[in-house]
């Protein structure tokens, strides 16, 4: 069986540490996926910038990006309660 495209394109990053998770705030959520992650957004396939502005964003199809690399707001809320 073929691997999903995201698994072929990059090595798996290390899990997000508890110290990193503690630093997540609503202001630091990713504007592309709505969650938090350690590196660039795994949902973004390609981004075009003109100067300092993002002018185009291409996303991976829903079933082709690693959702487990994102800490979702609901999961973080459960952890903190």
MIMI-616123 format. One record per atom (N, C-alpha, C): residue number from 0; atom name; x negated, y negated, z negated. Coordinates in steps of 0.1 Angstrom, whole numbers, plus 5000, padded with zeros to 4 digits. Layout:
{num NUM; atome CA; x X; y Y; z Z}
...
REM end
This chain:
{num 0; atome N; x 4992; y 5012; z 5000}
{num 0; atome CA; x 5000; y 5000; z 5000}
{num 0; atome C; x 4991; y 4988; z 5000}
{num 1; atome N; x 4995; y 4978; z 5008}
{num 1; atome CA; x 4987; y 4965; z 5009}
{num 1; atome C; x 4989; y 4957; z 4996}
{num 2; atome N; x 4978; y 4950; z 4993}
{num 2; atome CA; x 4979; y 4941; z 4981}
{num 2; atome C; x 4986; y 4928; z 4986}
{num 3; atome N; x 4993; y 4921; z 4977}
{num 3; atome CA; x 4998; y 4908; z 4980}
{num 3; atome C; x 4987; y 4899; z 4984}
{num 4; atome N; x 4990; y 4889; z 4992}
{num 4; atome CA; x 4980; y 4880; z 4998}
{num 4; atome C; x 4973; y 4873; z 4986}
{num 5; atome N; x 4979; y 4869; z 4976}
{num 5; atome CA; x 4972; y 4862; z 4965}
{num 5; atome C; x 4962; y 4870; z 4958}
{num 6; atome N; x 4963; y 4883; z 4958}
{num 6; atome CA; x 4953; y 4892; z 4952}
{num 6; atome C; x 4941; y 4894; z 4961}
{num 7; atome N; x 4943; y 4892; z 4974}
{num 7; atome CA; x 4932; y 4894; z 4984}
{num 7; atome C; x 4924; y 4881; z 4984}
{num 8; atome N; x 4930; y 4869; z 4981}
{num 8; atome CA; x 4923; y 4857; z 4983}
{num 8; atome C; x 4915; y 4852; z 4971}
{num 9; atome N; x 4918; y 4857; z 4959}
{num 9; atome CA; x 4910; y 4852; z 4948}
{num 9; atome C; x 4909; y 4862; z 4937}
{num 10; atome N; x 4898; y 4862; z 4929}
{num 10; atome CA; x 4897; y 4871; z 4918}
{num 10; atome C; x 4907; y 4867; z 4907}
{num 11; atome N; x 4911; y 4876; z 4898}
{num 11; atome CA; x 4920; y 4873; z 4887}
{num 11; atome C; x 4912; y 4865; z 4877}
{num 12; atome N; x 4918; y 4853; z 4873}
{num 12; atome CA; x 4911; y 4845; z 4862}
{num 12; atome C; x 4913; y 4852; z 4849}
{num 13; atome N; x 4906; y 4847; z 4839}
{num 13; atome CA; x 4907; y 4852; z 4826}
{num 13; atome C; x 4921; y 4848; z 4820}
{num 14; atome N; x 4926; y 4855; z 4811}
{num 14; atome CA; x 4939; y 4851; z 4804}
{num 14; atome C; x 4938; y 4838; z 4798}
{num 15; atome N; x 4949; y 4831; z 4796}
{num 15; atome CA; x 4949; y 4818; z 4790}
{num 15; atome C; x 4948; y 4820; z 4775}
{num 16; atome N; x 4938; y 4813; z 4769}
{num 16; atome CA; x 4935; y 4814; z 4754}
{num 16; atome C; x 4946; y 4808; z 4746}
{num 17; atome N; x 4946; y 4812; z 4733}
{num 17; atome CA; x 4956; y 4806; z 4724}
{num 17; atome C; x 4953; y 4791; z 4721}
{num 18; atome N; x 4940; y 4787; z 4722}
{num 18; atome CA; x 4937; y 4773; z 4721}
{num 18; atome C; x 4942; y 4765; z 4733}
{num 19; atome N; x 4941; y 4771; z 4745}
{num 19; atome CA; x 4947; y 4764; z 4756}
{num 19; atome C; x 4962; y 4763; z 4755}
{num 20; atome N; x 4968; y 4774; z 4751}
{num 20; atome CA; x 4983; y 4774; z 4750}
{num 20; atome C; x 4987; y 4764; z 4739}
{num 21; atome N; x 4980; y 4762; z 4729}
{num 21; atome CA; x 4983; y 4752; z 4718}
{num 21; atome C; x 4983; y 4738; z 4724}
{num 22; atome N; x 4975; y 4735; z 4734}
{num 22; atome CA; x 4974; y 4722; z 4740}
{num 22; atome C; x 4984; y 4718; z 4750}
{num 23; atome N; x 4993; y 4728; z 4754}
{num 23; atome CA; x 5003; y 4725; z 4764}
{num 23; atome C; x 5014; y 4716; z 4758}
{num 24; atome N; x 5017; y 4706; z 4766}
{num 24; atome CA; x 5028; y 4697; z 4762}
{num 24; atome C; x 5037; y 4695; z 4774}
{num 25; atome N; x 5049; y 4689; z 4772}
{num 25; atome CA; x 5058; y 4687; z 4784}
{num 25; atome C; x 5051; y 4678; z 4794}
{num 26; atome N; x 5042; y 4669; z 4790}
{num 26; atome CA; x 5036; y 4660; z 4799}
{num 26; atome C; x 5025; y 4666; z 4807}
{num 27; atome N; x 5020; y 4678; z 4803}
{num 27; atome CA; x 5010; y 4685; z 4810}
{num 27; atome C; x 5015; y 4696; z 4819}
{num 28; atome N; x 5028; y 4698; z 4820}
{num 28; atome CA; x 5033; y 4708; z 4829}
{num 28; atome C; x 5030; y 4706; z 4843}
{num 29; atome N; x 5028; y 4716; z 4851}
{num 29; atome CA; x 5025; y 4715; z 4865}
{num 29; atome C; x 5037; y 4710; z 4873}
{num 30; atome N; x 5035; y 4700; z 4881}
{num 30; atome CA; x 5046; y 4695; z 4889}
{num 30; atome C; x 5050; y 4704; z 4900}
{num 31; atome N; x 5042; y 4714; z 4903}
{num 31; atome CA; x 5045; y 4723; z 4914}
{num 31; atome C; x 5053; y 4735; z 4910}
{num 32; atome N; x 5049; y 4741; z 4898}
{num 32; atome CA; x 5056; y 4753; z 4894}
{num 32; atome C; x 5065; y 4751; z 4881}
{num 33; atome N; x 5062; y 4741; z 4874}
{num 33; atome CA; x 5070; y 4738; z 4862}
{num 33; atome C; x 5065; y 4745; z 4850}
{num 34; atome N; x 5054; y 4751; z 4851}
{num 34; atome CA; x 5048; y 4758; z 4839}
{num 34; atome C; x 5034; y 4753; z 4837}
{num 35; atome N; x 5026; y 4761; z 4829}
{num 35; atome CA; x 5012; y 4757; z 4827}
{num 35; atome C; x 5003; y 4769; z 4831}
{num 36; atome N; x 4991; y 4766; z 4836}
{num 36; atome CA; x 4981; y 4776; z 4840}
{num 36; atome C; x 4967; y 4771; z 4838}
{num 37; atome N; x 4958; y 4780; z 4838}
{num 37; atome CA; x 4944; y 4776; z 4835}
{num 37; atome C; x 4937; y 4769; z 4846}
{num 38; atome N; x 4940; y 4773; z 4858}
{num 38; atome CA; x 4933; y 4767; z 4870}
{num 38; atome C; x 4943; y 4761; z 4879}
{num 39; atome N; x 4940; y 4760; z 4892}
{num 39; atome CA; x 4949; y 4754; z 4901}
{num 39; atome C; x 4962; y 4762; z 4902}
{num 40; atome N; x 4973; y 4756; z 4906}
{num 40; atome CA; x 4986; y 4762; z 4906}
{num 40; atome C; x 4986; y 4774; z 4915}
{num 41; atome N; x 4990; y 4786; z 4910}
{num 41; atome CA; x 4990; y 4798; z 4918}
{num 41; atome C; x 5001; y 4798; z 4928}
{num 42; atome N; x 5011; y 4789; z 4926}
{num 42; atome CA; x 5022; y 4788; z 4936}
{num 42; atome C; x 5018; y 4781; z 4949}
{num 43; atome N; x 5008; y 4772; z 4948}
{num 43; atome CA; x 5004; y 4764; z 4959}
{num 43; atome C; x 4995; y 4772; z 4968}
{num 44; atome N; x 4999; y 4772; z 4981}
{num 44; atome CA; x 4991; y 4779; z 4991}
{num 44; atome C; x 4981; y 4770; z 4997}
{num 45; atome N; x 4986; y 4757; z 5000}
{num 45; atome CA; x 4978; y 4748; z 5007}
{num 45; atome C; x 4983; y 4734; z 5003}
{num 46; atome N; x 4973; y 4724; z 5002}
{num 46; atome CA; x 4977; y 4711; z 4999}
{num 46; atome C; x 4969; y 4701; z 5008}
{num 47; atome N; x 4975; y 4691; z 5013}
{num 47; atome CA; x 4969; y 4681; z 5021}
{num 47; atome C; x 4969; y 4668; z 5014}
{num 48; atome N; x 4957; y 4662; z 5013}
{num 48; atome CA; x 4956; y 4649; z 5006}
{num 48; atome C; x 4952; y 4638; z 5016}
{num 49; atome N; x 4957; y 4627; z 5015}
{num 49; atome CA; x 4953; y 4615; z 5023}
{num 49; atome C; x 4948; y 4605; z 5013}
{num 50; atome N; x 4935; y 4603; z 5012}
{num 50; atome CA; x 4930; y 4594; z 5002}
{num 50; atome C; x 4932; y 4601; z 4988}
{num 51; atome N; x 4938; y 4594; z 4979}
{num 51; atome CA; x 4941; y 4600; z 4966}
{num 51; atome C; x 4955; y 4606; z 4965}
{num 52; atome N; x 4963; y 4605; z 4976}
{num 52; atome CA; x 4977; y 4609; z 4975}
{num 52; atome C; x 4979; y 4623; z 4981}
{num 53; atome N; x 4988; y 4631; z 4975}
{num 53; atome CA; x 4991; y 4644; z 4981}
{num 53; atome C; x 5002; y 4641; z 4991}
{num 54; atome N; x 5000; y 4645; z 5004}
{num 54; atome CA; x 5009; y 4642; z 5014}
{num 54; atome C; x 5017; y 4654; z 5019}
{num 55; atome N; x 5012; y 4666; z 5016}
{num 55; atome CA; x 5018; y 4678; z 5020}
{num 55; atome C; x 5015; y 4689; z 5011}
{num 56; atome N; x 5024; y 4698; z 5007}
{num 56; atome CA; x 5022; y 4710; z 4999}
{num 56; atome C; x 5029; y 4721; z 5005}
{num 57; atome N; x 5022; y 4732; z 5007}
{num 57; atome CA; x 5027; y 4745; z 5013}
{num 57; atome C; x 5027; y 4755; z 5001}
{num 58; atome N; x 5038; y 4761; z 4999}
{num 58; atome CA; x 5039; y 4771; z 4988}
{num 58; atome C; x 5039; y 4785; z 4993}
{num 59; atome N; x 5034; y 4794; z 4984}
{num 59; atome CA; x 5035; y 4808; z 4987}
{num 59; atome C; x 5049; y 4813; z 4986}
{num 60; atome N; x 5054; y 4822; z 4994}
{num 60; atome CA; x 5067; y 4827; z 4992}
{num 60; atome C; x 5069; y 4833; z 4978}
{num 61; atome N; x 5081; y 4832; z 4973}
{num 61; atome CA; x 5083; y 4836; z 4959}
{num 61; atome C; x 5077; y 4849; z 4954}
{num 62; atome N; x 5077; y 4859; z 4963}
{num 62; atome CA; x 5072; y 4872; z 4959}
{num 62; atome C; x 5058; y 4874; z 4962}
{num 63; atome N; x 5051; y 4863; z 4966}
{num 63; atome CA; x 5037; y 4865; z 4970}
{num 63; atome C; x 5027; y 4857; z 4961}
{num 64; atome N; x 5031; y 4853; z 4949}
{num 64; atome CA; x 5022; y 4846; z 4941}
{num 64; atome C; x 5023; y 4852; z 4927}
{num 65; atome N; x 5012; y 4851; z 4919}
{num 65; atome CA; x 5011; y 4858; z 4906}
{num 65; atome C; x 5018; y 4850; z 4895}
{num 66; atome N; x 5030; y 4853; z 4893}
{num 66; atome CA; x 5039; y 4846; z 4883}
{num 66; atome C; x 5033; y 4848; z 4869}
{num 67; atome N; x 5026; y 4859; z 4866}
{num 67; atome CA; x 5020; y 4862; z 4853}
{num 67; atome C; x 5008; y 4853; z 4849}
{num 68; atome N; x 5004; y 4845; z 4859}
{num 68; atome CA; x 4993; y 4835; z 4856}
{num 68; atome C; x 4999; y 4822; z 4851}
{num 69; atome N; x 5012; y 4821; z 4850}
{num 69; atome CA; x 5018; y 4809; z 4846}
{num 69; atome C; x 5025; y 4811; z 4832}
{num 70; atome N; x 5023; y 4802; z 4823}
{num 70; atome CA; x 5030; y 4802; z 4810}
{num 70; atome C; x 5042; y 4794; z 4812}
{num 71; atome N; x 5054; y 4800; z 4812}
{num 71; atome CA; x 5067; y 4794; z 4814}
{num 71; atome C; x 5072; y 4787; z 4802}
{num 72; atome N; x 5079; y 4776; z 4803}
{num 72; atome CA; x 5084; y 4768; z 4792}
{num 72; atome C; x 5092; y 4777; z 4782}
{num 73; atome N; x 5100; y 4786; z 4787}
{num 73; atome CA; x 5108; y 4795; z 4778}
{num 73; atome C; x 5099; y 4803; z 4769}
{num 74; atome N; x 5088; y 4809; z 4775}
{num 74; atome CA; x 5079; y 4817; z 4768}
{num 74; atome C; x 5071; y 4809; z 4757}
{num 75; atome N; x 5067; y 4797; z 4761}
{num 75; atome CA; x 5060; y 4789; z 4751}
{num 75; atome C; x 5069; y 4785; z 4740}
{num 76; atome N; x 5081; y 4782; z 4743}
{num 76; atome CA; x 5091; y 4778; z 4732}
{num 76; atome C; x 5093; y 4790; z 4723}
{num 77; atome N; x 5094; y 4802; z 4728}
{num 77; atome CA; x 5095; y 4814; z 4719}
{num 77; atome C; x 5083; y 4816; z 4710}
{num 78; atome N; x 5071; y 4814; z 4716}
{num 78; atome CA; x 5059; y 4816; z 4709}
{num 78; atome C; x 5058; y 4806; z 4697}
{num 79; atome N; x 5063; y 4794; z 4699}
{num 79; atome CA; x 5061; y 4783; z 4689}
{num 79; atome C; x 5072; y 4783; z 4679}
{num 80; atome N; x 5083; y 4791; z 4681}
{num 80; atome CA; x 5094; y 4791; z 4671}
{num 80; atome C; x 5092; y 4803; z 4661}
REM end
